Each structure stands twice: as C-alpha cells, then as structure tokens.
C-alpha cells in the first residue's frame, strides 16, 4: 500500500496539528538528547488519547511503517532518534495525572506527565516520587519507564523499575496489556520489570502507576572535599561498607566542580580534586546519628573539609551545583558527549585513573559527574564538532570507557539506555547466544519488527563487523534474526 493512503488514514485519526508532515514542523523531532545524530522523521503523530494511539498503530501495521515512540526527548542515548521512513509517535500530549491514591501510596498517570510534576502534585499529601533524573523538570514518566531512569536518590529508593507498580501498554497488534497492580508483586511472570528499560521496542506505554514515598521527617546534606580522586573513591567504599545507605551519594571531579561553581555559585571549593555530596534522610534521631557516622568516615578517608547542611536553603544550594553540572560543563567547550556506564564501587578509583589516562591519550578533556553510591559513571567528554575528527575521537573515547566498564565487571549503561549510542559496546558485553534470546524476546512482542527497530540490541552482523564478538567461520550465527 502507498504512503499517501497511510497519510490519509492518519489525517482521519489525528486532527489539525496532531499530525505533522511539513519539514519545519518535523525539524524539532530530528533528535533527542544525543544531538550528534540527527534524522528527520517521515511524519510526527501527537495523539491525545488511548484510542488514537491504537488507531495509529493499526495504520502503521497495515502499511508496514516503523514507529519510534518518544517522550520528552531528553534521552541521551538516541533511543528516540527517528527514522527517515518511520512515524515518530510522541506521547507528550497524554499528560494527565489520572488518580492520586494517598492511602495506598500510588498515583496513576499518563506517559507524558513530567517526572517532577508527580512529586509536585502529591506534595500536599506529604508524599513524593523518588526517582529524580537530572532532567526531571522536563523528562516524562513514559520515557523514564522506557529507559529505566534513575537519579540522585536511586541509591536508597531504587530505579524506575523499583518504583512502578503497574503499566497499561499497547502492543503493535493493538492488544492492551495490564501489567502489575497496586501491590508489591503480581501473578505470573514479571512482565512489568521486562517493560521497564525496553526502550520502546516491546510496546507503547499508555498509563503508569507509580509508587509514592512519604516525605522524610528530616534531611541532612554533607559536602566533603578531597585532594585526590582516589581518597574520594575510598570514602565511598568505606561509607557503604559501614552499612549506611544514604539517600544520595554523588561525586564530581575537579573540572566538574569548577564548572558547577562558576555556573551555580553553590559554595563549592574550586581547588578540590574531588567533591562528595551525601544526603541522609529519615527520623530526627536516625539522621543525627548517621550524619556523625558519615562525617567521621569522610574525615578518616582523608577529606580536608566536611560541611553539613541541615537547613533546606543550604541543602538546596549544595544540590544546585550538582543538578546544574551538565549545563555548567557545557560552558567549557562547544560540545560535550555524555557517557553512562556502571562499575563495581570498589573499582571506582582505578577506573577514574584509567579515564584520566585515556583522556590524555585522546587529547580531550573529561569532566566526571556520577552517582558514586551505585557506581553509575557519567564522564562528560569535551570536544568541538567544528574541528575535523574531534567528534569521532570523542565517540572513540566514550566507547573505550564503556568497554572498560565491562572489563572491570560493570555494564555499558546504568540509566540512559542503549539506544543507538552503545550498540557496538553491547557486542563487547554479550555473546551471540545471549543476543539471540534478546531478539527472540523482541519477536514475541513485535514479530513484524516495527517498534523502534535498530535500537538497543545490535544485529549479529554488526558485532562481527566491529570485531566485538566471536562468530564461527566469519558467518553470522542467526541470520534469521537480522531483520530486527
């Protein structure tokens, strides 16, 4: 069937500007947060209801049109990068909070609701939604589910997967799946966890039921400055080893500290080699005791100063620098490439030292901002795309960092997803048999391969090409799976 008949069908479903076909209108959707890679979509659909989503899926299935789901477009791995021959399906207009059940500590929301809007809506009930990515002011809960987003507080409260109680999902065939419930566990296989982090490849999220957490009685925030990255890394290991579980434990290196201080004026010591921010929460007695313990651990590990903020305004000031770190680093160079990998905490110091060596070898500066408590690194590689070869060097350095994460027992992503950014590094982490199972799982939900094709799972031929995987006789082991 022709694309013109598909457009006619979509126009009947999506009135007015809910279907964007002109080039100027499609231009804002050509990329997500991974701005180095751009592609204009064939068309953009902005449904406002579940019924419209199902009708759009039916048209695309009938006309064999690939679909790329999109939330707020803040993702950093290219998961929402459109396809030239595909429909970009934005869920941004499905942005209503449908129900707040304070008694059962849950809220039911549409996928386009902003992350921060949930906490703002439930604050009058003395509650909040724990996962808080740096982009929480803009990112959507549907996108958070797709990428299994984390944030500063994921050390204590968990990732998105640990804070979602139920999902309402549409399959490519138009079937509605009701996964999970208001309780902590459900019957049958845990498909709810499977959908979290599936990057739009298995279904379209229509509703999300999130868990809510009571606002803590008290908080304190400690800021510890160190003269070496190794001492700061040792402090992280010692603190976790003490049995204390902070609400958040963040680290920044010297370059990130200087950039954040110049940008946010948070009161950071600009000459520190590393800075730790540690948030503790709980009852009055718990926080008082934990603060003394944490300060003692930091001092024993070599912290030259430890500041404690107990008032909300001082705590907000300390966190403002960390929350502003990404835009702050953006002032240091025309472009930066934000990586996302996870390592065992006890390998932190050696990995940071290795990143410093690789930075020198590639001739590109790297600012490190990361969730130290759970080993989730975010190296920010500074470069200038206008200088020939620098983008390629930044990508090569980023790939080397991710492969280092795998070598020390970590993973190629912690919360940003794989998208298109980390496909080659997936070849380094997984064997052919494992990738085959990923493709089989994809096929079980989407046998036509129309949902976000080419994302998250590398084809086996690609792995053979990049030399990241052993294949027998130079042949792809499972050629029947290459269509995904």
Long-range contacts (C-beta under 8 A, 24 or more apart in sequence): 1-62, 1-63, 3-42, 3-63, 3-65, 5-63, 6-59, 6-60, 6-62, 6-63, 6-65, 7-43, 9-59, 9-62, 9-63, 10-43, 10-45, 10-56, 10-59, 10-87, 13-47, 13-52, 13-55, 13-56, 13-59, 14-45, 14-46, 14-47, 14-52, 14-56, 17-46, 18-45, 18-46, 18-47, 18-48, 18-52, 18-93, 19-43, 19-44, 19-45, 19-46, 20-44, 20-45, 20-46, 26-88, 29-70, 29-73, 29-82, 29-88, 29-90, 30-82, 31-73, 31-78, 31-81, 32-70, 32-73, 32-74, 32-75, 32-76, 32-78, 32-79, 32-80, 32-81, 33-73, 33-74, 33-75, 33-76, 33-135, 33-338, 34-75, 34-76, 34-77, 34-78, 34-81, 34-419, 34-420, 34-421, 36-335, 36-337, 36-385, 36-391, 36-395, 37-78, 37-81, 37-420, 38-81, 39-81, 39-82, 39-83, 39-84, 40-82, 40-84, 41-68, 41-82, 41-83, 41-84, 41-86, 41-87, 41-88, 42-82, 42-83, 42-84, 42-85, 42-86, 42-87, 43-87, 43-88, 44-87, 44-88, 44-90, 45-87, 45-88, 45-89, 45-90, 46-90, 46-92, 46-93, 47-89, 47-91, 47-93, 47-94, 48-93, 48-94, 49-94, 50-94, 50-170, 50-206, 53-89, 53-91, 53-94, 53-170, 53-204, 53-206, 54-170, 54-174, 56-87, 56-89, 57-170, 57-172, 57-173, 57-174, 57-204, 58-174, 60-87, 60-450, 61-172, 61-173, 61-174, 61-448, 61-450, 64-448, 64-450, 65-450, 66-450, 66-451, 66-452, 66-453, 67-172, 67-204, 67-450, 67-451, 67-452, 68-200, 68-452, 69-142, 69-146, 69-200, 69-204, 69-205, 69-451, 69-452, 70-143, 71-111, 71-112, 71-139, 71-140, 71-141, 71-142, 71-143, 71-144, 71-146, 72-112, 72-114, 72-135, 72-138, 72-139, 72-140, 72-143, 74-133, 74-135, 74-138, 74-139, 74-143, 75-143, 75-146, 75-147, 75-416, 75-417, 75-419, 76-338, 76-340, 76-416, 76-421, 77-147, 77-340, 77-413, 77-416, 77-417, 77-418, 77-419, 77-420, 77-421, 77-422, 78-419, 78-420, 78-421, 78-455, 79-146, 79-147, 79-199, 79-200, 79-417, 79-418, 79-419, 79-420, 79-452, 79-455, 79-456, 80-143, 80-200, 80-419, 81-419, 81-420, 83-453, 83-454, 86-453, 89-204, 91-140, 91-142, 91-204, 91-205, 92-140, 94-142, 94-206, 95-140, 97-121, 98-207, 100-125, 101-182, 102-127, 102-212, 104-182, 105-211, 105-212, 105-213, 105-214, 106-165, 106-182, 106-209, 106-210, 106-211, 106-212, 107-209, 107-210, 107-212, 108-166, 108-207, 108-208, 108-209, 109-141, 109-207, 109-208, 109-209, 109-210, 110-142, 110-206, 110-207, 110-208, 111-140, 111-141, 111-142, 111-143, 111-145, 111-205, 111-206, 111-207, 111-208, 112-140, 112-141, 112-142, 113-140, 113-141, 114-138, 114-139, 114-140, 114-141, 115-139, 115-140, 115-141, 115-144, 115-149, 118-210, 122-212, 123-215, 125-212, 126-214, 126-215, 127-212, 127-213, 127-214, 127-215, 128-212, 128-213, 128-215, 129-163, 129-210, 129-211, 129-212, 129-213, 130-154, 130-157, 130-158, 130-163, 130-211, 130-213, 131-157, 131-158, 131-159, 131-160, 131-163, 133-415, 134-323, 134-325, 134-326, 141-208, 141-210, 142-205, 142-208, 145-195, 145-196, 145-205, 145-208, 146-197, 146-198, 146-199, 146-200, 146-205, 146-417, 147-197, 147-199, 147-415, 147-416, 147-417, 148-196, 148-197, 148-415, 148-417, 149-415, 150-371, 150-374, 150-376, 150-414, 150-415, 151-415, 152-247, 152-248, 152-250, 152-279, 152-319, 152-322, 152-323, 152-371, 153-247, 153-248, 153-279, 154-371, 154-374, 154-376, 154-415, 155-245, 155-246, 155-247, 155-248, 155-249, 155-371, 155-373, 155-374, 156-245, 156-246, 156-247, 156-248, 156-281, 157-213, 157-247, 159-196, 159-415, 160-196, 160-197, 161-193, 161-196, 161-197, 163-210, 163-211, 164-192, 164-196, 164-208, 164-209, 164-210, 164-211, 165-209, 165-210, 165-211, 166-192, 166-207, 166-208, 166-209, 167-192, 167-195, 167-205, 167-207, 167-208, 167-209, 168-205, 168-206, 168-207, 168-208, 169-195, 169-202, 169-203, 169-204, 169-205, 169-206, 170-203, 170-204, 170-206, 171-202, 171-203, 171-445, 171-446, 172-203, 172-445, 172-446, 172-448, 172-450, 172-451, 176-206, 177-203, 180-209, 181-209, 182-209, 194-441, 197-417, 198-456, 199-417, 199-418, 199-419, 199-452, 199-455, 199-456, 200-451, 200-452, 200-455, 201-442, 201-445, 201-446, 201-451, 201-452, 201-455, 201-456, 201-457, 202-441, 202-442, 202-445, 202-446, 202-451, 203-445, 203-446, 203-451, 204-451, 216-247, 216-281, 216-282, 216-283, 216-287, 217-282, 217-283, 217-284, 217-287, 218-281, 218-282, 218-283, 218-284, 218-286, 218-287, 219-247, 219-279, 219-280, 219-281, 219-287, 219-310, 219-315, 220-279, 220-280, 220-287, 220-290, 220-291, 220-308, 220-309, 220-310, 220-315, 221-277, 221-278, 221-279, 221-280, 221-308, 221-309, 221-314, 221-315, 221-318, 221-319, 222-276, 222-277, 222-278, 222-279, 222-280, 222-291, 222-294, 222-295, 222-298, 222-306, 222-307, 222-308, 222-309, 223-268, 223-275, 223-276, 223-277, 223-278, 223-306, 223-307, 223-309, 223-318, 224-275, 224-276, 224-278, 224-295, 224-298, 224-303, 224-305, 224-306, 224-307, 225-269, 225-272, 225-274, 225-275, 225-303, 225-304, 225-305, 225-306, 226-272, 226-273, 226-274, 226-275, 226-276, 226-301, 226-302, 226-303, 226-304, 227-272, 227-273, 227-302, 227-304, 228-273, 228-274, 228-302, 229-253, 229-273, 229-274, 229-349, 229-352, 229-353, 229-356, 230-349, 230-352, 230-353, 231-274, 231-301, 231-302, 231-303, 232-273, 232-274, 232-275, 232-276, 232-301, 232-372, 233-274, 233-348, 233-349, 233-352, 233-372, 234-301, 234-302, 234-349, 235-276, 235-297, 235-298, 235-301, 235-302, 235-303, 236-276, 236-345, 236-348, 236-372, 236-373, 237-345, 237-346, 237-348, 238-297, 238-300, 238-301, 239-278, 239-294, 239-297, 239-298, 240-345, 240-373, 242-293, 242-297, 244-280, 244-290, 244-293, 244-294, 244-297, 246-278, 246-279, 246-280, 246-290, 246-294, 246-373, 247-279, 247-280, 247-281, 248-277, 248-278, 248-279, 248-371, 248-373, 249-276, 249-277, 249-278, 249-279, 249-371, 249-372, 249-373, 250-276, 250-277, 250-278, 250-322, 250-369, 250-370, 250-371, 250-372, 250-373, 251-275, 251-276, 251-277, 251-368, 251-369, 251-370, 251-372, 252-277, 252-321, 252-322, 252-325, 252-367, 252-368, 252-369, 253-352, 253-367, 253-368, 253-369, 255-329, 255-332, 255-365, 255-366, 255-367, 255-368, 256-325, 256-328, 256-329, 256-367, 256-368, 256-369, 256-380, 257-321, 259-325, 259-328, 259-329, 259-331, 259-332, 259-367, 260-321, 260-322, 260-324, 260-325, 260-328, 260-329, 261-321, 262-328, 262-331, 263-321, 263-324, 263-327, 263-328, 263-331, 264-320, 264-321, 264-324, 264-328, 266-317, 266-318, 266-319, 266-320, 266-321, 266-322, 266-324, 267-317, 267-318, 267-321, 268-321, 269-305, 272-304, 276-303, 276-372, 277-318, 277-319, 277-322, 279-315, 279-319, 322-369, 325-367, 325-369, 326-369, 326-380, 329-367, 329-369, 329-380, 329-382, 332-365, 332-367, 332-382, 333-365, 333-382, 333-383, 333-384, 334-383, 334-384, 334-385, 334-386, 335-382, 335-383, 335-384, 335-385, 335-391, 335-394, 336-367, 336-380, 336-381, 336-382, 336-383, 337-380, 337-381, 337-383, 337-394, 337-395, 337-397, 337-398, 338-378, 338-379, 338-380, 338-381, 338-416, 339-377, 339-378, 339-379, 339-380, 339-381, 339-398, 339-401, 339-402, 340-376, 340-377, 340-378, 340-413, 340-414, 340-415, 340-416, 341-376, 341-377, 341-401, 341-402, 341-404, 341-405, 341-410, 341-411, 341-412, 341-413, 341-414, 342-374, 342-375, 342-376, 342-377, 342-405, 342-410, 342-411, 342-413, 342-414, 343-375, 343-377, 343-405, 343-408, 343-409, 343-410, 344-375, 344-408, 344-409, 344-410, 345-372, 345-373, 345-374, 345-375, 347-375, 347-408, 347-409, 347-410, 348-372, 348-375, 350-408, 351-377, 351-404, 351-405, 351-408, 354-404, 355-379, 355-401, 355-404, 358-397, 358-400, 358-401, 358-404, 359-397, 362-393, 362-394, 362-396, 362-397, 363-393, 364-390, 364-393, 364-394, 364-397, 366-397, 371-414, 374-414, 375-410, 375-414, 376-414, 376-415, 377-401, 377-405, 377-414, 399-424, 399-425, 402-428, 403-428, 417-456, 418-455, 418-456, 418-457, 419-455, 419-456, 420-454, 420-455, 423-456, 423-457, 423-458, 423-462, 424-458, 424-462, 424-463, 424-466, 424-468, 425-468, 426-456, 426-457, 426-458, 426-463, 427-458, 427-462, 427-463, 427-466, 427-468, 427-469, 428-468, 428-469, 431-469, 432-460, 432-463, 432-469, 432-470, 432-471, 432-477, 432-478, 435-460, 435-463, 436-460, 436-477, 436-478, 436-481, 439-478, 439-481, 439-484, 440-481, 442-484, 443-481, 443-484, 449-483, 449-484, 453-484, 457-484, 459-484
